[in-house]
């Protein structure tokens, strides 16, 4: 199965201060978050004090790829009907071509996961799962 890293999500208690570090010290260029259509957006803040992006790819297939900084929100999972909270503790997101194949393997292994439709990134569906070391990972797939 082919895969790539789509983004790394880091928890940032002060998003703007952390963004200044990445911009001023490391020289990263801050970008603009691209949200899906309003009817598909889950509970996610568009406030740059709570969420920002340092993109690695500006193509349409790379929407929101790169480094995400997010203010942790304890209610994020509940507000999005998830069992996993991607706003706390950070995570890496792996992009695959066939998310259904991953889902079948998780089901067969009895591993719980949280599946979303498009809610934070246009034309992308996501799932969240813990690896055996309790690292939260996101696995996602671009939709046609």
Secondary structure, DSSP 8 states (H G I E B T S, - for coil): --EEEEEEEEE-SSHHHHHHIIIIIT----B------GGG--S----TTTEEEEES--SGGGTT-EEEEE---TTHHHHTT-SS-TTSS-EEEEEES-HHHHHHHHHHHT---EEE-SSSSTTEEEEEEE-TT--EEEEEEE--
